[in-house]
Amino acid sequence: LTKDPFSQLVELRSRVARAIKSPSPLAAARQQFDREYLRDALAAAHGKIKKAAVTAGIHPKSFERLLRRYGILQP
């Protein structure tokens, strides 16, 4: 089945818009996501690293290392 011309135009515009945008490199996008996730998890746990780590499903020491890596927790 073919789409009607209007639907095809909408899809084409969407594809062009995505192609024009210059996406961030994967590593940069992942770092940004990780940083935001860690901040949100820590805020939801009211600053309690152990509670945030449990929610994130990782060991508290690993969570703490990530906080330091991303500059959220100072050494």
PDB file of N, H, CA, C and O in Angstrom:
ATOM      1  N   LEU A   1       0.833  -1.182   0.000  1.00  0.00           N
ATOM      2  CA  LEU A   1       0.000   0.000   0.000  1.00  0.00           C
ATOM      3  C   LEU A   1       0.878   1.246   0.000  1.00  0.00           C
ATOM      4  O   LEU A   1       1.886   1.319   0.703  1.00  0.00           O
ATOM      5  N   THR A   2       0.481   2.197  -0.784  1.00  0.00           N
ATOM      6  H   THR A   2      -0.338   2.138  -1.355  1.00  0.00           H
ATOM      7  CA  THR A   2       1.226   3.451  -0.814  1.00  0.00           C
ATOM      8  C   THR A   2       0.517   4.492   0.031  1.00  0.00           C
ATOM      9  O   THR A   2      -0.701   4.459   0.206  1.00  0.00           O
ATOM     10  N   LYS A   3       1.294   5.395   0.538  1.00  0.00           N
ATOM     11  H   LYS A   3       2.284   5.421   0.397  1.00  0.00           H
ATOM     12  CA  LYS A   3       0.737   6.455   1.360  1.00  0.00           C
ATOM     13  C   LYS A   3       0.210   7.565   0.458  1.00  0.00           C
ATOM     14  O   LYS A   3       0.642   7.715  -0.685  1.00  0.00           O
ATOM     15  N   ASP A   4      -0.717   8.327   0.984  1.00  0.00           N
ATOM     16  H   ASP A   4      -1.068   8.206   1.913  1.00  0.00           H
ATOM     17  CA  ASP A   4      -1.215   9.459   0.221  1.00  0.00           C
ATOM     18  C   ASP A   4      -0.115  10.513   0.113  1.00  0.00           C
ATOM     19  O   ASP A   4       0.806  10.520   0.929  1.00  0.00           O
ATOM     20  N   PRO A   5      -0.191  11.396  -0.868  1.00  0.00           N
ATOM     21  CA  PRO A   5       0.875  12.388  -1.089  1.00  0.00           C
ATOM     22  C   PRO A   5       1.162  13.260   0.142  1.00  0.00           C
ATOM     23  O   PRO A   5       2.321  13.588   0.398  1.00  0.00           O
ATOM     24  N   PHE A   6       0.148  13.635   0.893  1.00  0.00           N
ATOM     25  H   PHE A   6      -0.793  13.369   0.685  1.00  0.00           H
ATOM     26  CA  PHE A   6       0.371  14.461   2.070  1.00  0.00           C
ATOM     27  C   PHE A   6       1.213  13.723   3.103  1.00  0.00           C
ATOM     28  O   PHE A   6       2.146  14.299   3.664  1.00  0.00           O
ATOM     29  N   SER A   7       0.898  12.467   3.358  1.00  0.00           N
ATOM     30  H   SER A   7       0.141  12.000   2.903  1.00  0.00           H
ATOM     31  CA  SER A   7       1.670  11.671   4.313  1.00  0.00           C
ATOM     32  C   SER A   7       3.107  11.503   3.853  1.00  0.00           C
ATOM     33  O   SER A   7       4.035  11.531   4.662  1.00  0.00           O
ATOM     34  N   GLN A   8       3.287  11.327   2.550  1.00  0.00           N
ATOM     35  H   GLN A   8       2.534  11.304   1.893  1.00  0.00           H
ATOM     36  CA  GLN A   8       4.638  11.192   2.015  1.00  0.00           C
ATOM     37  C   GLN A   8       5.426  12.487   2.195  1.00  0.00           C
ATOM     38  O   GLN A   8       6.618  12.449   2.497  1.00  0.00           O
ATOM     39  N   LEU A   9       4.771  13.626   2.014  1.00  0.00           N
ATOM     40  H   LEU A   9       3.802  13.657   1.769  1.00  0.00           H
ATOM     41  CA  LEU A   9       5.427  14.914   2.193  1.00  0.00           C
ATOM     42  C   LEU A   9       5.829  15.123   3.654  1.00  0.00           C
ATOM     43  O   LEU A   9       6.935  15.582   3.940  1.00  0.00           O
ATOM     44  N   VAL A  10       4.932  14.785   4.567  1.00  0.00           N
ATOM     45  H   VAL A  10       4.034  14.411   4.335  1.00  0.00           H
ATOM     46  CA  VAL A  10       5.236  14.919   5.991  1.00  0.00           C
ATOM     47  C   VAL A  10       6.424  14.035   6.364  1.00  0.00           C
ATOM     48  O   VAL A  10       7.317  14.463   7.096  1.00  0.00           O
ATOM     49  N   GLU A  11       6.432  12.815   5.863  1.00  0.00           N
ATOM     50  H   GLU A  11       5.707  12.467   5.268  1.00  0.00           H
ATOM     51  CA  GLU A  11       7.541  11.902   6.157  1.00  0.00           C
ATOM     52  C   GLU A  11       8.848  12.424   5.561  1.00  0.00           C
ATOM     53  O   GLU A  11       9.895  12.355   6.205  1.00  0.00           O
ATOM     54  N   LEU A  12       8.792  12.938   4.350  1.00  0.00           N
ATOM     55  H   LEU A  12       7.941  12.994   3.827  1.00  0.00           H
ATOM     56  CA  LEU A  12       9.987  13.473   3.700  1.00  0.00           C
ATOM     57  C   LEU A  12      10.535  14.667   4.478  1.00  0.00           C
ATOM     58  O   LEU A  12      11.743  14.766   4.693  1.00  0.00           O
ATOM     59  N   ARG A  13       9.658  15.570   4.898  1.00  0.00           N
ATOM     60  H   ARG A  13       8.677  15.490   4.723  1.00  0.00           H
ATOM     61  CA  ARG A  13      10.102  16.724   5.677  1.00  0.00           C
ATOM     62  C   ARG A  13      10.772  16.285   6.981  1.00  0.00           C
ATOM     63  O   ARG A  13      11.785  16.850   7.390  1.00  0.00           O
ATOM     64  N   SER A  14      10.201  15.284   7.617  1.00  0.00           N
ATOM     65  H   SER A  14       9.377  14.824   7.284  1.00  0.00           H
ATOM     66  CA  SER A  14      10.766  14.770   8.859  1.00  0.00           C
ATOM     67  C   SER A  14      12.153  14.188   8.622  1.00  0.00           C
ATOM     68  O   SER A  14      13.070  14.429   9.407  1.00  0.00           O
ATOM     69  N   ARG A  15      12.310  13.436   7.560  1.00  0.00           N
ATOM     70  H   ARG A  15      11.566  13.240   6.922  1.00  0.00           H
ATOM     71  CA  ARG A  15      13.615  12.851   7.246  1.00  0.00           C
ATOM     72  C   ARG A  15      14.651  13.918   6.931  1.00  0.00           C
ATOM     73  O   ARG A  15      15.800  13.821   7.362  1.00  0.00           O
ATOM     74  N   VAL A  16      14.249  14.931   6.183  1.00  0.00           N
ATOM     75  H   VAL A  16      13.316  15.010   5.833  1.00  0.00           H
ATOM     76  CA  VAL A  16      15.171  16.017   5.838  1.00  0.00           C
ATOM     77  C   VAL A  16      15.597  16.766   7.091  1.00  0.00           C
ATOM     78  O   VAL A  16      16.773  17.088   7.256  1.00  0.00           O
ATOM     79  N   ALA A  17      14.647  17.043   7.973  1.00  0.00           N
ATOM     80  H   ALA A  17      13.691  16.782   7.840  1.00  0.00           H
ATOM     81  CA  ALA A  17      14.972  17.757   9.218  1.00  0.00           C
ATOM     82  C   ALA A  17      15.965  16.969  10.048  1.00  0.00           C
ATOM     83  O   ALA A  17      16.900  17.543  10.607  1.00  0.00           O
ATOM     84  N   ARG A  18      15.772  15.652  10.138  1.00  0.00           N
ATOM     85  H   ARG A  18      15.012  15.186   9.684  1.00  0.00           H
ATOM     86  CA  ARG A  18      16.712  14.827  10.904  1.00  0.00           C
ATOM     87  C   ARG A  18      18.078  14.797  10.242  1.00  0.00           C
ATOM     88  O   ARG A  18      19.097  14.791  10.932  1.00  0.00           O
ATOM     89  N   ALA A  19      18.117  14.778   8.922  1.00  0.00           N
ATOM     90  H   ALA A  19      17.289  14.783   8.361  1.00  0.00           H
ATOM     91  CA  ALA A  19      19.396  14.721   8.210  1.00  0.00           C
ATOM     92  C   ALA A  19      20.168  16.028   8.336  1.00  0.00           C
ATOM     93  O   ALA A  19      21.398  16.028   8.386  1.00  0.00           O
ATOM     94  N   ILE A  20      19.441  17.141   8.388  1.00  0.00           N
ATOM     95  H   ILE A  20      18.442  17.141   8.348  1.00  0.00           H
ATOM     96  CA  ILE A  20      20.089  18.446   8.478  1.00  0.00           C
ATOM     97  C   ILE A  20      20.708  18.653   9.847  1.00  0.00           C
ATOM     98  O   ILE A  20      21.799  19.211   9.964  1.00  0.00           O
ATOM     99  N   LYS A  21      20.015  18.203  10.881  1.00  0.00           N
ATOM    100  H   LYS A  21      19.129  17.749  10.786  1.00  0.00           H
ATOM    101  CA  LYS A  21      20.560  18.351  12.229  1.00  0.00           C
ATOM    102  C   LYS A  21      21.848  17.553  12.325  1.00  0.00           C
ATOM    103  O   LYS A  21      21.934  16.419  11.854  1.00  0.00           O
ATOM    104  N   SER A  22      22.832  18.158  12.934  1.00  0.00           N
ATOM    105  H   SER A  22      22.762  19.079  13.317  1.00  0.00           H
ATOM    106  CA  SER A  22      24.093  17.459  13.126  1.00  0.00           C
ATOM    107  C   SER A  22      24.058  16.798  14.494  1.00  0.00           C
ATOM    108  O   SER A  22      24.209  17.475  15.511  1.00  0.00           O
ATOM    109  N   PRO A  23      23.862  15.489  14.533  1.00  0.00           N
ATOM    110  CA  PRO A  23      23.778  14.831  15.836  1.00  0.00           C
ATOM    111  C   PRO A  23      25.127  14.843  16.551  1.00  0.00           C
ATOM    112  O   PRO A  23      26.191  14.870  15.932  1.00  0.00           O
ATOM    113  N   SER A  24      25.037  14.822  17.866  1.00  0.00           N
ATOM    114  H   SER A  24      24.173  14.800  18.369  1.00  0.00           H
ATOM    115  CA  SER A  24      26.251  14.749  18.667  1.00  0.00           C
ATOM    116  C   SER A  24      26.900  13.397  18.451  1.00  0.00           C
ATOM    117  O   SER A  24      26.219  12.407  18.187  1.00  0.00           O
ATOM    118  N   PRO A  25      28.215  13.359  18.562  1.00  0.00           N
ATOM    119  CA  PRO A  25      28.860  12.050  18.522  1.00  0.00           C
ATOM    120  C   PRO A  25      28.299  11.187  19.657  1.00  0.00           C
ATOM    121  O   PRO A  25      27.905  11.708  20.700  1.00  0.00           O
ATOM    122  N   LEU A  26      28.265   9.903  19.456  1.00  0.00           N
ATOM    123  H   LEU A  26      28.586   9.479  18.609  1.00  0.00           H
ATOM    124  CA  LEU A  26      27.671   8.993  20.430  1.00  0.00           C
ATOM    125  C   LEU A  26      28.291   9.160  21.813  1.00  0.00           C
ATOM    126  O   LEU A  26      27.574   9.184  22.813  1.00  0.00           O
ATOM    127  N   ALA A  27      29.593   9.274  21.876  1.00  0.00           N
ATOM    128  H   ALA A  27      30.175   9.255  21.064  1.00  0.00           H
ATOM    129  CA  ALA A  27      30.258   9.397  23.181  1.00  0.00           C
ATOM    130  C   ALA A  27      29.795  10.649  23.920  1.00  0.00           C
ATOM    131  O   ALA A  27      29.551  10.598  25.126  1.00  0.00           O
ATOM    132  N   ALA A  28      29.672  11.760  23.219  1.00  0.00           N
ATOM    133  H   ALA A  28      29.870  11.801  22.240  1.00  0.00           H
ATOM    134  CA  ALA A  28      29.233  13.008  23.850  1.00  0.00           C
ATOM    135  C   ALA A  28      27.782  12.902  24.298  1.00  0.00           C
ATOM    136  O   ALA A  28      27.427  13.372  25.380  1.00  0.00           O
ATOM    137  N   ALA A  29      26.946  12.289  23.472  1.00  0.00           N
ATOM    138  H   ALA A  29      27.235  11.908  22.594  1.00  0.00           H
ATOM    139  CA  ALA A  29      25.537  12.128  23.827  1.00  0.00           C
ATOM    140  C   ALA A  29      25.393  11.211  25.040  1.00  0.00           C
ATOM    141  O   ALA A  29      24.582  11.472  25.929  1.00  0.00           O
ATOM    142  N   ARG A  30      26.172  10.152  25.072  1.00  0.00           N
ATOM    143  H   ARG A  30      26.831   9.940  24.350  1.00  0.00           H
ATOM    144  CA  ARG A  30      26.116   9.220  26.201  1.00  0.00           C
ATOM    145  C   ARG A  30      26.582   9.893  27.491  1.00  0.00           C
ATOM    146  O   ARG A  30      25.983   9.690  28.547  1.00  0.00           O
ATOM    147  N   GLN A  31      27.641  10.689  27.410  1.00  0.00           N
ATOM    148  H   GLN A  31      28.127  10.854  26.552  1.00  0.00           H
ATOM    149  CA  GLN A  31      28.131  11.401  28.595  1.00  0.00           C
ATOM    150  C   GLN A  31      27.086  12.372  29.124  1.00  0.00           C
ATOM    151  O   GLN A  31      26.880  12.477  30.333  1.00  0.00           O
ATOM    152  N   GLN A  32      26.436  13.076  28.221  1.00  0.00           N
ATOM    153  H   GLN A  32      26.604  12.991  27.239  1.00  0.00           H
ATOM    154  CA  GLN A  32      25.399  14.017  28.639  1.00  0.00           C
ATOM    155  C   GLN A  32      24.252  13.275  29.319  1.00  0.00           C
ATOM    156  O   GLN A  32      23.755  13.706  30.360  1.00  0.00           O
ATOM    157  N   PHE A  33      23.833  12.155  28.722  1.00  0.00           N
ATOM    158  H   PHE A  33      24.237  11.805  27.876  1.00  0.00           H
ATOM    159  CA  PHE A  33      22.761  11.365  29.323  1.00  0.00           C
ATOM    160  C   PHE A  33      23.169  10.854  30.700  1.00  0.00           C
ATOM    161  O   PHE A  33      22.406  10.970  31.659  1.00  0.00           O
ATOM    162  N   ASP A  34      24.378  10.287  30.800  1.00  0.00           N
ATOM    163  H   ASP A  34      24.998  10.193  30.021  1.00  0.00           H
ATOM    164  CA  ASP A  34      24.864   9.748  32.079  1.00  0.00           C
ATOM    165  C   ASP A  34      24.886  10.822  33.154  1.00  0.00           C
ATOM    166  O   ASP A  34      24.441  10.592  34.279  1.00  0.00           O
ATOM    167  N   ARG A  35      25.405  11.999  32.807  1.00  0.00           N
ATOM    168  H   ARG A  35      25.766  12.185  31.894  1.00  0.00           H
ATOM    169  CA  ARG A  35      25.498  13.096  33.766  1.00  0.00           C
ATOM    170  C   ARG A  35      24.103  13.488  34.269  1.00  0.00           C
ATOM    171  O   ARG A  35      23.901  13.650  35.472  1.00  0.00           O
ATOM    172  N   GLU A  36      23.153  13.638  33.360  1.00  0.00           N
ATOM    173  H   GLU A  36      23.317  13.506  32.383  1.00  0.00           H
ATOM    174  CA  GLU A  36      21.792  14.002  33.751  1.00  0.00           C
ATOM    175  C   GLU A  36      21.132  12.894  34.572  1.00  0.00           C
ATOM    176  O   GLU A  36      20.431  13.171  35.545  1.00  0.00           O
ATOM    177  N   TYR A  37      21.357  11.647  34.178  1.00  0.00           N
ATOM    178  H   TYR A  37      21.927  11.423  33.387  1.00  0.00           H
ATOM    179  CA  TYR A  37      20.773  10.517  34.900  1.00  0.00           C
ATOM    180  C   TYR A  37      21.295  10.472  36.331  1.00  0.00           C
ATOM    181  O   TYR A  37      20.521  10.300  37.274  1.00  0.00           O
ATOM    182  N   LEU A  38      22.598  10.626  36.492  1.00  0.00           N
ATOM    183  H   LEU A  38      23.226  10.766  35.726  1.00  0.00           H
ATOM    184  CA  LEU A  38      23.198  10.586  37.823  1.00  0.00           C
ATOM    185  C   LEU A  38      22.673  11.717  38.703  1.00  0.00           C
ATOM    186  O   LEU A  38      22.350  11.504  39.871  1.00  0.00           O
ATOM    187  N   ARG A  39      22.591  12.914  38.139  1.00  0.00           N
ATOM    188  H   ARG A  39      22.853  13.087  37.190  1.00  0.00           H
ATOM    189  CA  ARG A  39      22.066  14.051  38.908  1.00  0.00           C
ATOM    190  C   ARG A  39      20.625  13.805  39.333  1.00  0.00           C
ATOM    191  O   ARG A  39      20.253  14.057  40.479  1.00  0.00           O
ATOM    192  N   ASP A  40      19.817  13.309  38.397  1.00  0.00           N
ATOM    193  H   ASP A  40      20.120  13.105  37.466  1.00  0.00           H
ATOM    194  CA  ASP A  40      18.402  13.046  38.700  1.00  0.00           C
ATOM    195  C   ASP A  40      18.254  11.949  39.753  1.00  0.00           C
ATOM    196  O   ASP A  40      17.432  12.061  40.662  1.00  0.00           O
ATOM    197  N   ALA A  41      19.048  10.896  39.626  1.00  0.00           N
ATOM    198  H   ALA A  41      19.716  10.805  38.888  1.00  0.00           H
ATOM    199  CA  ALA A  41      18.970   9.789  40.586  1.00  0.00           C
ATOM    200  C   ALA A  41      19.379  10.261  41.972  1.00  0.00           C
ATOM    201  O   ALA A  41      18.749   9.910  42.969  1.00  0.00           O
ATOM    202  N   LEU A  42      20.433  11.055  42.026  1.00  0.00           N
ATOM    203  H   LEU A  42      20.945  11.341  41.216  1.00  0.00           H
ATOM    204  CA  LEU A  42      20.906  11.564  43.312  1.00  0.00           C
ATOM    205  C   LEU A  42      19.884  12.525  43.930  1.00  0.00           C
ATOM    206  O   LEU A  42      19.651  12.496  45.138  1.00  0.00           O
ATOM    207  N   ALA A  43      19.288  13.362  43.108  1.00  0.00           N
ATOM    208  H   ALA A  43      19.478  13.386  42.127  1.00  0.00           H
ATOM    209  CA  ALA A  43      18.269  14.292  43.612  1.00  0.00           C
ATOM    210  C   ALA A  43      17.045  13.534  44.120  1.00  0.00           C
ATOM    211  O   ALA A  43      16.487  13.884  45.160  1.00  0.00           O
ATOM    212  N   ALA A  44      16.629  12.506  43.397  1.00  0.00           N
ATOM    213  H   ALA A  44      17.083  12.221  42.552  1.00  0.00           H
ATOM    214  CA  ALA A  44      15.465  11.713  43.812  1.00  0.00           C
ATOM    215  C   ALA A  44      15.730  10.983  45.122  1.00  0.00           C
ATOM    216  O   ALA A  44      14.808  10.705  45.889  1.00  0.00           O
ATOM    217  N   ALA A  45      17.015  10.672  45.371  1.00  0.00           N
ATOM    218  H   ALA A  45      17.764  10.897  44.748  1.00  0.00           H
ATOM    219  CA  ALA A  45      17.392   9.978  46.607  1.00  0.00           C
ATOM    220  C   ALA A  45      17.782  10.968  47.703  1.00  0.00           C
ATOM    221  O   ALA A  45      18.346  10.580  48.726  1.00  0.00           O
ATOM    222  N   HIS A  46      17.479  12.245  47.483  1.00  0.00           N
ATOM    223  H   HIS A  46      17.021  12.560  46.652  1.00  0.00           H
ATOM    224  CA  HIS A  46      17.770  13.299  48.460  1.00  0.00           C
ATOM    225  C   HIS A  46      19.249  13.327  48.852  1.00  0.00           C
ATOM    226  O   HIS A  46      19.592  13.555  50.012  1.00  0.00           O
ATOM    227  N   GLY A  47      20.122  13.090  47.860  1.00  0.00           N
ATOM    228  H   GLY A  47      19.843  12.904  46.917  1.00  0.00           H
ATOM    229  CA  GLY A  47      21.559  13.165  48.083  1.00  0.00           C
ATOM    230  C   GLY A  47      22.187  11.922  48.688  1.00  0.00           C
ATOM    231  O   GLY A  47      23.390  11.904  48.949  1.00  0.00           O
ATOM    232  N   LYS A  48      21.402  10.895  48.911  1.00  0.00           N
ATOM    233  H   LYS A  48      20.424  10.910  48.698  1.00  0.00           H
ATOM    234  CA  LYS A  48      21.918   9.664  49.515  1.00  0.00           C
ATOM    235  C   LYS A  48      22.454   8.745  48.405  1.00  0.00           C
ATOM    236  O   LYS A  48      21.691   8.182  47.620  1.00  0.00           O
ATOM    237  N   ILE A  49      23.767   8.612  48.366  1.00  0.00           N
ATOM    238  H   ILE A  49      24.387   9.069  49.004  1.00  0.00           H
ATOM    239  CA  ILE A  49      24.420   7.845  47.303  1.00  0.00           C
ATOM    240  C   ILE A  49      23.966   6.394  47.302  1.00  0.00           C
ATOM    241  O   ILE A  49      23.662   5.843  46.244  1.00  0.00           O
ATOM    242  N   LYS A  50      23.916   5.769  48.470  1.00  0.00           N
ATOM    243  H   LYS A  50      24.163   6.217  49.329  1.00  0.00           H
ATOM    244  CA  LYS A  50      23.542   4.356  48.532  1.00  0.00           C
ATOM    245  C   LYS A  50      22.136   4.136  47.970  1.00  0.00           C
ATOM    246  O   LYS A  50      21.909   3.200  47.205  1.00  0.00           O
ATOM    247  N   LYS A  51      21.202   4.996  48.350  1.00  0.00           N
ATOM    248  H   LYS A  51      21.386   5.757  48.972  1.00  0.00           H
ATOM    249  CA  LYS A  51      19.824   4.865  47.869  1.00  0.00           C
ATOM    250  C   LYS A  51      19.760   5.091  46.354  1.00  0.00           C
ATOM    251  O   LYS A  51      19.051   4.372  45.650  1.00  0.00           O
ATOM    252  N   ALA A  52      20.488   6.076  45.859  1.00  0.00           N
ATOM    253  H   ALA A  52      21.064   6.661  46.431  1.00  0.00           H
ATOM    254  CA  ALA A  52      20.515   6.348  44.426  1.00  0.00           C
ATOM    255  C   ALA A  52      21.130   5.178  43.666  1.00  0.00           C
ATOM    256  O   ALA A  52      20.664   4.822  42.584  1.00  0.00           O
ATOM    257  N   ALA A  53      22.175   4.584  44.234  1.00  0.00           N
ATOM    258  H   ALA A  53      22.553   4.873  45.113  1.00  0.00           H
ATOM    259  CA  ALA A  53      22.834   3.447  43.600  1.00  0.00           C
ATOM    260  C   ALA A  53      21.896   2.245  43.509  1.00  0.00           C
ATOM    261  O   ALA A  53      21.854   1.557  42.490  1.00  0.00           O
ATOM    262  N   VAL A  54      21.145   1.998  44.586  1.00  0.00           N
ATOM    263  H   VAL A  54      21.179   2.558  45.415  1.00  0.00           H
ATOM    264  CA  VAL A  54      20.196   0.885  44.583  1.00  0.00           C
ATOM    265  C   VAL A  54      19.151   1.106  43.491  1.00  0.00           C
ATOM    266  O   VAL A  54      18.806   0.184  42.752  1.00  0.00           O
ATOM    267  N   THR A  55      18.658   2.332  43.400  1.00  0.00           N
ATOM    268  H   THR A  55      18.938   3.081  44.000  1.00  0.00           H
ATOM    269  CA  THR A  55      17.670   2.659  42.357  1.00  0.00           C
ATOM    270  C   THR A  55      18.259   2.456  40.966  1.00  0.00           C
ATOM    271  O   THR A  55      17.579   1.967  40.064  1.00  0.00           O
ATOM    272  N   ALA A  56      19.526   2.834  40.793  1.00  0.00           N
ATOM    273  H   ALA A  56      20.078   3.232  41.525  1.00  0.00           H
ATOM    274  CA  ALA A  56      20.189   2.693  39.502  1.00  0.00           C
ATOM    275  C   ALA A  56      20.605   1.252  39.206  1.00  0.00           C
ATOM    276  O   ALA A  56      20.918   0.908  38.067  1.00  0.00           O
ATOM    277  N   GLY A  57      20.603   0.415  40.248  1.00  0.00           N
ATOM    278  H   GLY A  57      20.349   0.695  41.173  1.00  0.00           H
ATOM    279  CA  GLY A  57      20.960  -0.983  40.049  1.00  0.00           C
ATOM    280  C   GLY A  57      22.453  -1.240  39.971  1.00  0.00           C
ATOM    281  O   GLY A  57      22.895  -2.201  39.342  1.00  0.00           O
ATOM    282  N   ILE A  58      23.239  -0.360  40.625  1.00  0.00           N
ATOM    283  H   ILE A  58      22.880   0.421  41.136  1.00  0.00           H
ATOM    284  CA  ILE A  58      24.688  -0.569  40.634  1.00  0.00           C
ATOM    285  C   ILE A  58      25.205  -0.453  42.068  1.00  0.00           C
ATOM    286  O   ILE A  58      24.508   0.035  42.958  1.00  0.00           O
ATOM    287  N   HIS A  59      26.419  -0.904  42.268  1.00  0.00           N
ATOM    288  H   HIS A  59      26.986  -1.301  41.545  1.00  0.00           H
ATOM    289  CA  HIS A  59      27.051  -0.861  43.582  1.00  0.00           C
ATOM    290  C   HIS A  59      27.281   0.601  43.968  1.00  0.00           C
ATOM    291  O   HIS A  59      27.632   1.412  43.111  1.00  0.00           O
ATOM    292  N   PRO A  60      27.092   0.949  45.231  1.00  0.00           N
ATOM    293  CA  PRO A  60      27.296   2.333  45.663  1.00  0.00           C
ATOM    294  C   PRO A  60      28.675   2.910  45.324  1.00  0.00           C
ATOM    295  O   PRO A  60      28.782   4.085  44.973  1.00  0.00           O
ATOM    296  N   LYS A  61      29.727   2.093  45.427  1.00  0.00           N
ATOM    297  H   LYS A  61      29.640   1.138  45.712  1.00  0.00           H
ATOM    298  CA  LYS A  61      31.071   2.585  45.085  1.00  0.00           C
ATOM    299  C   LYS A  61      31.164   2.922  43.592  1.00  0.00           C
ATOM    300  O   LYS A  61      31.805   3.900  43.209  1.00  0.00           O
ATOM    301  N   SER A  62      30.522   2.107  42.761  1.00  0.00           N
ATOM    302  H   SER A  62      30.001   1.312  43.072  1.00  0.00           H
ATOM    303  CA  SER A  62      30.513   2.388  41.322  1.00  0.00           C
ATOM    304  C   SER A  62      29.753   3.671  41.038  1.00  0.00           C
ATOM    305  O   SER A  62      30.173   4.483  40.214  1.00  0.00           O
ATOM    306  N   PHE A  63      28.632   3.850  41.724  1.00  0.00           N
ATOM    307  H   PHE A  63      28.290   3.191  42.394  1.00  0.00           H
ATOM    308  CA  PHE A  63      27.836   5.065  41.566  1.00  0.00           C
ATOM    309  C   PHE A  63      28.660   6.283  41.980  1.00  0.00           C
ATOM    310  O   PHE A  63      28.651   7.311  41.304  1.00  0.00           O
ATOM    311  N   GLU A  64      29.365   6.152  43.091  1.00  0.00           N
ATOM    312  H   GLU A  64      29.372   5.316  43.640  1.00  0.00           H
ATOM    313  CA  GLU A  64      30.204   7.249  43.588  1.00  0.00           C
ATOM    314  C   GLU A  64      31.325   7.583  42.602  1.00  0.00           C
ATOM    315  O   GLU A  64      31.630   8.755  42.382  1.00  0.00           O
ATOM    316  N   ARG A  65      31.937   6.558  42.010  1.00  0.00           N
ATOM    317  H   ARG A  65      31.689   5.606  42.188  1.00  0.00           H
ATOM    318  CA  ARG A  65      32.987   6.787  41.008  1.00  0.00           C
ATOM    319  C   ARG A  65      32.433   7.545  39.804  1.00  0.00           C
ATOM    320  O   ARG A  65      33.081   8.446  39.270  1.00  0.00           O
ATOM    321  N   LEU A  66      31.223   7.166  39.385  1.00  0.00           N
ATOM    322  H   LEU A  66      30.697   6.435  39.819  1.00  0.00           H
ATOM    323  CA  LEU A  66      30.608   7.865  38.263  1.00  0.00           C
ATOM    324  C   LEU A  66      30.329   9.331  38.612  1.00  0.00           C
ATOM    325  O   LEU A  66      30.529  10.221  37.786  1.00  0.00           O
ATOM    326  N   LEU A  67      29.873   9.569  39.822  1.00  0.00           N
ATOM    327  H   LEU A  67      29.710   8.846  40.494  1.00  0.00           H
ATOM    328  CA  LEU A  67      29.631  10.946  40.258  1.00  0.00           C
ATOM    329  C   LEU A  67      30.918  11.769  40.184  1.00  0.00           C
ATOM    330  O   LEU A  67      30.899  12.927  39.765  1.00  0.00           O
ATOM    331  N   ARG A  68      32.019  11.172  40.587  1.00  0.00           N
ATOM    332  H   ARG A  68      32.034  10.232  40.927  1.00  0.00           H
ATOM    333  CA  ARG A  68      33.305  11.871  40.533  1.00  0.00           C
ATOM    334  C   ARG A  68      33.762  12.066  39.087  1.00  0.00           C
ATOM    335  O   ARG A  68      34.258  13.133  38.725  1.00  0.00           O
ATOM    336  N   ARG A  69      33.593  11.036  38.273  1.00  0.00           N
ATOM    337  H   ARG A  69      33.191  10.169  38.568  1.00  0.00           H
ATOM    338  CA  ARG A  69      34.018  11.115  36.870  1.00  0.00           C
ATOM    339  C   ARG A  69      33.332  12.274  36.161  1.00  0.00           C
ATOM    340  O   ARG A  69      33.950  12.972  35.357  1.00  0.00           O
ATOM    341  N   TYR A  70      32.062  12.474  36.458  1.00  0.00           N
ATOM    342  H   TYR A  70      31.560  11.906  37.111  1.00  0.00           H
ATOM    343  CA  TYR A  70      31.295  13.520  35.774  1.00  0.00           C
ATOM    344  C   TYR A  70      31.275  14.833  36.547  1.00  0.00           C
ATOM    345  O   TYR A  70      30.543  15.754  36.185  1.00  0.00           O
ATOM    346  N   GLY A  71      32.073  14.924  37.607  1.00  0.00           N
ATOM    347  H   GLY A  71      32.668  14.176  37.901  1.00  0.00           H
ATOM    348  CA  GLY A  71      32.203  16.179  38.317  1.00  0.00           C
ATOM    349  C   GLY A  71      30.997  16.555  39.176  1.00  0.00           C
ATOM    350  O   GLY A  71      30.837  17.715  39.554  1.00  0.00           O
ATOM    351  N   ILE A  72      30.164  15.589  39.475  1.00  0.00           N
ATOM    352  H   ILE A  72      30.294  14.646  39.168  1.00  0.00           H
ATOM    353  CA  ILE A  72      28.977  15.843  40.296  1.00  0.00           C
ATOM    354  C   ILE A  72      29.346  15.789  41.770  1.00  0.00           C
ATOM    355  O   ILE A  72      28.765  16.496  42.593  1.00  0.00           O
ATOM    356  N   LEU A  73      30.298  14.961  42.090  1.00  0.00           N
ATOM    357  H   LEU A  73      30.771  14.386  41.422  1.00  0.00           H
ATOM    358  CA  LEU A  73      30.781  14.810  43.472  1.00  0.00           C
ATOM    359  C   LEU A  73      32.268  15.143  43.451  1.00  0.00           C
ATOM    360  O   LEU A  73      33.027  14.587  42.657  1.00  0.00           O
ATOM    361  N   GLN A  74      32.665  16.029  44.303  1.00  0.00           N
ATOM    362  H   GLN A  74      32.048  16.481  44.948  1.00  0.00           H
ATOM    363  CA  GLN A  74      34.067  16.422  44.359  1.00  0.00           C
ATOM    364  C   GLN A  74      34.848  15.442  45.229  1.00  0.00           C
ATOM    365  O   GLN A  74      34.337  14.973  46.246  1.00  0.00           O
ATOM    366  N   PRO A  75      36.087  15.129  44.836  1.00  0.00           N
ATOM    367  CA  PRO A  75      36.919  14.197  45.619  1.00  0.00           C
ATOM    368  C   PRO A  75      37.260  14.723  46.989  1.00  0.00           C
ATOM    369  O   PRO A  75      37.950  14.050  47.755  1.00  0.00           O
TER     370      PRO A  75
END
